[in-house]
């Protein structure tokens, strides 16, 4: 069975719709999301409504911040998450009270991890599922990488950094380009960052997600009308223009 694994939508409904259309066109029916459905982007309610139909969604740090209080956020991210919370606390003209309550209940019930055989699904890392970043340059921090790999059954799928690629036990980070966008899962443990749908940060502004089929991974990049989202962000006073500008550069 083919499975699509996406992450870090960040309220970018335009990107999410394009990615979901691509997933459907490929005949993929199972979708896992690794968190951060909201935060930064202009359409938190609509993104939650779509994700509720997925087979799995993991709690991300921005999802958690919308429920509680943001910790360790920049002023721009903090302002955005308070605006996001306001959107979830209010109703659009098409919403009912039940719609509003269903979104909150959904976020409240998101799991921090999901184990499935040799596969572990988290937002951040196996060691700290919601908050820990594992950056490509962390391959030079042998102690950190060894400790995290020690907590992985065999394969771990994660997001959070918005930088796609594969970490190996031999202290390598392989970008999708270096892998020619495909990777065979073998006997060695691996951490797979699936990238970001709504806010890529690897210098490529296209949305990114991963397809799992048997023991093979495929990284997929999808163009979407970024300027539409930029204009939406610019029109919202509580969302910094920087949040739109960075989408154009993938940073």
Secondary structure, DSSP 4 states (H G I P E B T S, - for coil): -EEEEE---TT-HHHHHHHHHHHHHTT--EEEE-S--SSSSS-HHHHHHHHTTSSEEBPPHHHHHHHS---S--HHHHHHHHHHHHHHHS--TT--HHHHHHHHHHHHT-BS-EEETTEEE-SS-SSSTTT----GGGGG-HHHHHHHHTT-SSEEEE-SS---EEEETTTEEE-TTTTTTEEE--SS-EEEE---SS---SS--SEEEEEEETTEEEEEEE---HHHHHHHHHT-TTS-THHHHHHHHT-
